[in-house]
Amino acid sequence: MEIYFDNSATTKCSQGVMELMQKAFLADYGNPSSLHQKGMEAEHYIRKARGRIAKTLKVQEKELIFTSGGTEADNLAVLGAAMANRRSGMHLITTRIEHPAVAAPMHFLEEQGFEVTWLDVDRQGRISLEQLKESVRSDTILVSVMYVNNEIGTLEPVEEAARIVKEKHPGALFHTDAVQAYGKYQIYPGRMGIDLMTVSGHKIHGPKGVGFLYKKEKTKLAPIVFGGGHQGGMRSGTENVPGIAGLGQAAMEAYEDFSQKQEHLMMLRNHFLQGLEGVTWAHVNGSLNQEEAVCHIVSVSFDNVRSEVLLHALEERGIYVSAGSACSSNKPAVSETLKSIGLGQEHLKSTLRFSFSVYNTLEEVEICIRALKELVPVLARYTRH
């Protein structure tokens, strides 16, 4: 039996996504910029995907920019906003627990002369709205606060943060990385004060290699990819028609029977947490409050067992989990998120992330809990002190 609990790294494509993409690959394979019938057929997929996604967000179709995924969308938001608005100021604000796709561009901009304020987080991984308010200045041009942390599942107070920013400095742009939130929450950027928002397809049972950036109309943004002027000049390059079609299908499916899906995910999360109650060698990171944590991510630190050792022990039993973010878990660097929430040295390298999807079952959760209770005490005995 194969149990896949690494859905924050990637999800499997739904059947509907696969069928639509196959048609776009094999039958309607034209270049969407071509003027003949084949090109128009391909362009139809893009228009349909725009409509489907825009409907889930209650935004205009023209406010969507398709990208190669969340990383490019984050880079476009951060770098594009900084380059387009630098005459208004050189000050940026973000958090210490951002995904590298936001943090790395911020560090790059610091090297280019921009000033970045890095917001601290508490033990649950939430920012201080008071610190945010104090940090916004007249020369602040961009604030980027992730919607849900990809490692510990903490839900940030994005709507409140955006309101604070706009009240103190209406000219500052507000960006949120919603890669782990889209499909899990009803998000309406226009109502929430969000100017820029990042989404990735392969986190919602869509294909890898495609995502989008929501850009509020009239938001000043400079392109970072140049060429033929596609998508209004904001992102040159022939559109990935099958990928965009699959993304649109996945977006539509994510919000069908939405409440039932969220109830199922929360049931899995709660059952997993209940299975760890009373276990002295397991420590859940982030908030246990359902209103402050996403329904599909649980981060757990284990006493006296390195994460890689436990990960592979679970893998031998057909259970797949993650040792932190998939974008950086193959590197030796310690997680900035785990350091920022104050984890001690003994737990920084002994943490696993369990992330669920609508395809997972209670039986799978129970099998995983039993495996942990059997494996951890045994593995801990072999840990060198």
N, C-alpha and C positions, 0 to 999 in steps of 0.2 A: 504494500500500500504506500503510495506516494502522498505526502502531506506538504503542501507548499504554503509556508507562512512568511514569505518574503515579498509580499505584494506592494510594499512601499518602494522596493527596488524596481519591480516591473510586474505587470499583470499579463495573463494570457489574453489573446484577442478573443472577443466573443464570436460566435458563429455568424451573426449578422454582419459584423465588421469584415470578417474573412471573405464572405460571399460577395459583398459589395466591392472590396478591393480586387478580388480576382476578376470581376467583370471589367474594372477599370484598367487592369493590367493587360488582359487578353483581348478584349473587344473594343473598348473605347479608349484606345491608347494614344490618341493624338496629342500634339502640343497645344495647350490651351491658348497660346498666343497666335496660332495659325488661323487664317481667315476662312479655311474651307470647312466642310461639314465635320470632319474628324476633330478639328480644333474646337468647334462649337460644342460638340458632344463632351469633350474633356472639360471645357469651361463650365458646362452645366453642372458637373460634379462639384466644382469649386463654389459656384453660386448656391447650390443646395446645401453644402456644408456650412457656408456662411450663415444662411438662414436658420439652420438648425441650432448652431451655436449661439447666435444672437438672441434667439428666442429663450434659451435657458438663462441668459444674463439680462434680458430686457434692455438690450443695447442696439445700436444701429449696425447693420452689416458692414458698413464702410469703416467702422471703428476696430475691425479685426485685422491683424497682420499675421499671416501664416509664416512660421519659422521651421527650422530643423529640429526644434524641441525646446525644452525648458531652459537649457543653458543659453542658447542663442537669444531667446526671448528676454531672459534676465539681463544679458549683456547689452542688448539693444535698449532696454529700458534705462539701465544705469548709465552706460556710456553715451547713449543717444541723448538723454536728458541733460547730462553734464555738458556735452559739447554744444547743444543748442541753446543753453541758458546761461553760459558762463559769464556773459556780460552783465547778468543780473546778480551774480554772486558766485563764490567758489566754495560754499559750505554745504556739506552733505551729512545726512544722519542715517544710521542704520543700527542693527543690533549685533551683539557678539555671537549670536547663534544662527546667523544666516547660512544658507546653503553656499558652498564655494562659488556657485555661479553668480552670486551677488557679492560675496566677500572679496573674491579675487579682483573683479573690476574696481571695487572700492579701493583696494590696496594699490592697484595700478594708477587710479586717479590721484591718490596721495602722492605718488611719485611724480605726477605731472603738475603738482603745485596746489591741488585741491586740499581742503581741510575736511576731515571726516570725524564726526562724533560717533563713538561706538557705545550704544546703550547697554547697560548691564541688565541682567535678569535675576529673578529670585530663585529659590530652590526648586520651584515648579517650572521654571523656564519662562516666566512671564515678565515683560518689560514693566517699568514704572512709568505710568502716564505723567506723573509729576516731573520725573527726570526728562521725559520727552518735551514737556511744555517748557521747562527751563532751557532746553537745548536749542529750540527753534529761535532763529535770529532773522534780522532783516535781510541778510545775505544768504539765507538758506534757500537752495533751489530744488533740492530733492530729499525726500524722506522715504526710506525703504524698510518696511516691517513685514516679515513673512507672516502668512495667514495661519499656517500650522507647521510646527517644526517637524522636519522629516525624520529625526532620530528618536525623539521622546514623545511626539504627538501633542505637544502643548498648543492650545488654541490661543493666539494672541488677540488682544482687544483692538482689532483693526479698525472697526467703525469708530470707536471712541478716539483712537489715535489720529485718524484722518480728520475728525472734527476739530480736535485740539490744534492740529497743524493749520487747518484752514482758518480757524478763528484768530490765531496769533499772526499768521502770515499768509494771506490768501493767494499770494503769488507762488508759493512753494508747491511743487508737485508731490503727489503721494503715490508710491508704488508698493504693491504687495506681490510676493511670490506665492501664488495659490496652487502650486503643483500638487500638494498633498490635501488641499481643501476642496478644489473643484470636483463636483460629483458627490461630495460628502456633505456639503452645505448649500443652501439656497443663497447665492451671491448675486447682488444687484449693484454693480459698481457705481452707476449713476446716482443712486440713492445714498450710497455709503461714502461718497466723497473720494472714491478711488479714481485716479487719473490713468494709471498704468497697472496692468495685472497680467501675470504670467501663468500659462497652463501648458501641460505636457500630455500628449496622447496616450503614452504607454502606461500611465498610472490609472487609467479609467477603462481598461480592457480595449484600448485602441492600439494602433501600431507604434513601434519605435520610430524615431527619426522625424517626428512631426509634432508641432505644438503651435501655440499662437500667443500673441501679445495683444491684449485689449488696450487701445489708445483712445482716450476720450477725445472727441472732436475738438479741434483747435489746440490741442496740446502740442507744444513745441518739442520736436524730437528730430535729431539728426540721424540719418542712416549710417550703419556701420558696414554694410555690404553694398558694393557699387557694381553697376553693370548696365543691363538693359532697361532699368527703370520700372521693373515690375512692381505691382501692388502700390501704385501711386508714388513710386520712387523710394518707398520706405524699405523695401527688401527685394533687391534685384536677384534674378535667377529664375529659371523655369520652375513653375510650381510643381510640387510633388503631388500629382493628382490622386493616385491611389491612396497615399498617406492622408491627404486632406479629406478625401471622401471617407476613409475609415475613421478619422478623428470626428467628423461630423456625425457619423452613425453612432460612435461610442458616446458622444455627448448627449445625443437624443436618448439612447438607451439608459444612460446613467440617471436621468431624471424621470424615467418611466417607473411607476410604482415606487417612487422615491422614499416615502415614509416607511414602507415595508422593508426596503433594503437597509435603511438606517437602523431599524429595529433589529434586524437580523445581525448586523455587524456589532451593535451594542450588546446584544445577547452573547455573542461569541467573546467579546472583550470582557464582559462581566463574569462569564463562566470561567475564563482563563484566570482572572484576578481572584475569584473565589477559590480556585484550585490551589493558589499559592498562599492563601490565608493560613497563618499559623506556622508557615515554613520559615525557620530562622535564618537559613542561608541564602534566601532570595529577597532582593530589595527592589521594589518598583520605583522607577524614576519618573519625574513629572507629576502631574496632578492626578489624583484619584477621583476628583470631582468631574462628573460627566459633562458639566457645563464649561469646563476649562480644558478638556482634552478631546481629541478626535476619536471617533468610534473604532478605528481600525488599527491603531498603533499602540503597542505596549513595549516599554523598554525596561529590562530587568538586569540588575547587577547580581553576580553570584559570588559568594565567599570562597576564596582559595581555589578558583578554577579559571584559567585563562579562557577568554572568549573563543579563540580559535580551536582550542582543545574540545570545548563543549560543542561548538558548532559542528565539528567533524564527527563527534560521537553521535550527535543527533542525526547527522547525514547518513551514517551507517544504518540507522533505523528508518531511513526514508523520509526524514523530517528536515525541511529546508528553511533556515532562518538566516538572519544577517548579523554581522558584527559591526553594527553602526551603519553609516550611510554607504550605499553601494557605490557612490561616486568617489569614495575615498577609503573604503575598507581594505583595499589591497595595498595601502601605503602604511608605513610604520607610524605616522604622525598620530598623536593622541587627539581625540575628538575635542574641538573647541567648545561644542555644546555641553559635553559632559564636564569639562573643566569649568565652564561658566556657571553651571548649577551647583558647583561646589563639591563634586564627587572626590573622595579621597583617593590617594594613589593606589590603594588596594583594589579599587573598583573601576578605575579608568580603563584597565585592560581586561576586565572580566564582565563586560556588558554585552548582552544580545538584544536584538530588536525582533519582536514577533509582530507581523502585520498581516491582517486578514482581508479576505475578499468575500463577495456574496456567494462565491462557489465553495467556500469552506463550510464545515459542518461542526456540530457540537461533538460528535464522535471523534473528529480529528483533534479537537481541543483536548478532550479527555485523554487520548492516546499520548499527546505531547506532554501533558502534565504528569502522567505516569512515568514517561521516559525521563523527565527531569528529576523526579523523585528517586528514580533508580540510579541515574547516572551521576548526579552532582555529588552525593556523599562518597561514592566510590572514587571519583576522579579527584576529589579534594584530598584524599589520603595520600595521593602521590605527588601533591604539590610540594615543592621545596620551599622551606621557610628560611 
